Amino acid sequence: MTRKRSKRSEETKRKIKLGNLRTKARKDGIDVDWCPDEALEDWVHHERERMRRNGWKPPKRKGKRPGPKTAEARRKVALGNIRTKAAQSGIDTTGITDNELRAFVSMERARLKTEGSYKRPKGNCKPPPITPELLAGMSRRMKSRWQDPVYRDRMIATKRAYSHSPEAKAKIAKANRKRKGVFKHSEETKRKISENSVWRARKGDFRYRHHFESKKAQLKPKQTSLGVRSLWEKRAAQLLDEDSAVASFQYEPLGVPYVWEGKKRHTLPDFLVTMTDDSMVMIEVKPRGYTYNDKERAKAAACSVYCEQRGWRYEVWDERRLWPGLSQSEVRAAVARLT
């Protein structure tokens, strides 16, 4: 049974409408920074009518996306289309440079037609699936392009041309300071989100990034393998699975309430472990730098009290526990190998 999303309130709809109106008015050259929300619509309407009388025409905000303007951009689009259609015909172009692409594809098409195995691409089909070989070919071609000083200077100049000027950045910062808190959740909504996260964690409704075939993990109703959110948690699950003193463990089985800035919230400890001697251990997996954060300390204090009341043990596992004896660079390499 799927849960229906809660509808937006009238106040939220009004704020979104006013925010869109301010954005469009600024694009039209209308100063709305000083204008309060109550008089915004009348002011923008009045200014647009005045500008129309002076010959101003409203810009077209929707329409067909313009194609590439420069010859180099059109050439890139054409080469991309050739590679896509070649892949649809069964021609591998991962190791071919842009300069040799057209001649290579023509020769391969002629060879396949002679053999009678040529597949003609039909219409605008989907591009080929992303494979390691395709990514490696793209990387080689991009490196060869950036070795050309003309191409490198042109790309750097293009990036600088489209970046905000200091004046524009100051104007954006001023507008953001004025609109601070407009689209933030209310305290009641934050409390509901925190409680809903606990419910979703128990059911296993989150979209987990990594999965692990575990022998000791107690899976949730919708899971066929243990799903975790990070590679650090995957490493911790592997260590728990290999530990002979561990009988079983659960991933994010409960929510622990804590207080942050005077408001009640919930934290989700990563693992609840049952040992072979029937003792219980709650484990939180965090990098060492995060443990010094004030909010993380509040969570750890609440979890410690929660475990003391039940006779459990609370532990925080950082890189020193997950990869003992490794430096920071070696830890990063170990995390990369988990993929």
N, C-alpha and C positions, 0 to 999 in steps of 0.2 A: 504494500500500500504506500503510494507516494504522498508526501505531505505538500499541501498547497502553499505557495509563497504568500506571505502577508502583503496586502495591498498598501500602497503608499498613502499616507494621510494627506489631507487637503493642504496642510501647512507645508509639507515637503514638496508637493506639486507646485505650490506657489513659489517657493524658494528656487526650484529648478527653472521655472518659467522666467523669473526675474533674472537669474544668472545668465540664461541664454539671451535674454533681451539686452543685458549689459554688454555681452560679448559682441553681438551684432551691431549695437550702437557704436561701440568703439571702432569697429571695422569701417563704419560709415563716417567716422570722424566726429562723432558727437561726444562731448565731454559729459560723462555721467558719474564721475568720481564723487562729486559733491552732492548728488541728488539722492534723497532718501527713497526707500522702497515704496512709500505710499504715493509719491508723486512721479515715479519713474515712467510709467506708461504714458501719462499726459505730456511729460516733458519730451520724451523721444518722439511722440506723434507730432508735437508742435514744431520741433526742430526739423523733422523730415519734411513737413509741409513747407516750412520756410526755405529749405534747401531745394525743394522741387520748383518753387517759384523762381529761384535763381538759376534754373537749368540743370539741377542735379538729377541724375537717374539712379535708381537703386541697382546695386550690382546683382548679377545672377549668382545665387548661392548654390544652386544645384545644376548639374549638367554632366555631360560626358567628360570623362577624365582625358585631358589632352595627352597626346602621344609624345614621344621623345622629340626634342627640337633640334639637337645638334646631330651632325653626321656620325660622330663617334657613338652617341647613344643609340641611333638607329642601327648602326653596325652591330652593337652588342645585342640588341633585340633580335636582329636577323640571325646572328650566330646561335643565340639561344633557341630559336625556333628550329634551326637546322639540327641541333643536337637532340631536341625533343623528338622530332620526326624520325631522325636516324635511330633513336632508341626504340621507337615504335616498330620500326622495320627490322629490328634485331641487329643493328650495327653498333658496336662498342666504340665510343669516341672518348673514353676517359683519359687516355694517354696522348691525345692529339692536340696540338697547339691550335690557336685561332687561325694563324696564317696558313696552316696546312689542312684546315677542316674541310673546306669546300671540295678540294681536289680528292681528299681521302674518301669523303662520303660518295662522290660521283663514281670513283673506282669501285667501291664496295657495292653500290647499287647495281652497277653494270655486271659485276661478278655474280651477285645473287640472282639477277635476272637471267644470266646465262645458265646458272644451275637450276633455275626454276623454283627457287625458295624465297623469292622476294615478296615481302608483305607491304602492300601499299598503305600508308597511314590514312586514316579516315577522319577528316574534319579536325576540329580543335580538341584532341584527346588529352587526357591527363598526362602530365609529365612522368617520366620513369621514376620508380621508387628510389629513395635515397639509400645508397649502399656505401660501404667503406671505400670501394674503388672509385665511385663517383665523387665522393668528398675529397679523396686524395688527388684526383685529377683537377678538381676545382681549385684546390690549394696550390698545386703546381702552376696552374695558369695565372692565378692571382699574384703569386710571387714573381713570376716573370714579367707581369705588367708593372708591378711596383719597382722593379729594377730599372725601368725606363725613367730618366729624370723628367722628361716632358710630361709623361702621364702622372708622375708623383706630384709635380708642381701644380698641374691642373686640378687634381683632386683636392689638394690642400687649399687652393684658392676657392674652389667651389664650396668646401665646408665652411670656410671663413665668411663667404658671402651670405650663406644662409643662417649663420649664427646671429644671436641677438646682440645689438650694440649695447654699450653700457647705459645709455639713456633708456633703451627699451627694457633692460633688466631692472633698472630702478623703478620704472613705471609699473612693471609686472609685480615687483615686490610691494609697492605701495598699494596696489589693488588687492593683493593677497592679504595684506595686513588688515585692510578694511573689511574684507569678507571673511575674516578668520572666524571659524565656528559656524558658518552658515550651513555647511553640508555635513557637520559632525553628528554622530549619533548622540541621542539623549542618554542620560544615565540609566533610564529604564530599559532602553533598547540594548545598551551594553550589558546590562545584567541578564537579559533574556538570551543574548548571543552567547554569553559565558555558560549559562545553564544548558543551552542547546548543544554546545560543543561536547559537554559531558555525555549527553544522550547519544549523540552521533558516534562518539568514540566507543561507547559500549556496544552499539549495533554494528560498528565497522563500516559506517557509511562514508567515511572520508575517502578521497582519491589518493591512495598510497603510491609513492614514487618508486619504491623498491619492494621486491618480494623475495622470500627466503623459505626454502623447503626445510622445515624444522621437525625434529622428532619429539621434542619435549614441549613445544608451544601449544597452548590451548587456544585453538582458532575460534574466531567469532562466527556467528550464524551464517554470514554471507561470504565467508572466505574459504578458499581451497588451499591457500598457502599463507604464510605469515606476511602481512603487509606492514611496512614501516615507512616513516617519512624521510629519513636521511640515511646516508651511508654509515654514519657513526652508530646509529641505532642498529643497523644491519650487522656491523662488527660486534656490538654488544650481544646481539642475539646468537651469533655464531659462538662466542665465548661461553654463553650460558648453555648452549646445546652441547658443547664439548666438555663441560664441567661435570665430573662424576658426582659431586656433592649436590647437584641440582636435580630435583625430582621433576618439576614442571615450572612453567612461567607463563604469564599473561602479558599482553601488550596493551597499555592504556586501558586498564580495566575499570578505573574509577576516577572521580574528580575530587580533589581536596580543596575545600574553601579557604580563602585567605583574604586579607584586607589590604588594599592598596589605595593610598590617598583618601582614606576614609570610606571607600566603596568596597562592597563584597564582590569578589571574583572567584574563579575556579581555575586551578592548575591541573594538568593531566600528567602525572608521573609516568615515565616511560614503561617500566617493568615492575611487576609484582611477582616475586620468585618464591616458590615453595621448595624448601631444602629437604634432603632425605631424612633429616631429624625432625621434620614437621615444623621447623621455624620458618618465619616469613621475613623476606627482605624486600624493601621498596627501593628501586634504583632509578636515578635520574641521570641521563646522559647529556653532558654539557661540555663544550670546550672550556679550557681553563680560564680564558679571558672573560667569559660570560658569568662566571661564579662571583665576580666582584661587583656585578651590577646590583643596584639597590633593590630593584624589583625581583631579581632572581634570589637575592638573600631573603626577601619576604616570603617567597614561595618555599624556599628551603626550610625556613623557620616553621612555617605552617605544616609542612610535611613531617618535620621532626616531631612536633607535638602530636600530630595525628598518629604517628607510628608508636610513640611512647605510650599513648593511651591504650593501644592494642597489643603491646608487647612485641612489636616488630622492630626491625633494624632498618635504618635509612642510610643509603649510601649515594654519593655523587661520583659518577665515573667520568673522568676526563681523559685526555690523551695519554697521561701517565699510567692509567689503568688499562686502557684499550691497547696501547702500543708501548709497553715499557721499554725504556732505554733508547728510544728513537728521538732524533731532533725534529724541529718543525718541518723542515724540507722533506725529511724521510717520512713523516706522518702524512704529508700531502701526497707523496708518492704511493703510500700504502692505501690511502683513501681512493686514489685514482684506480688502483688495481682491483678494488671491490666492484667496479662497474663491469 
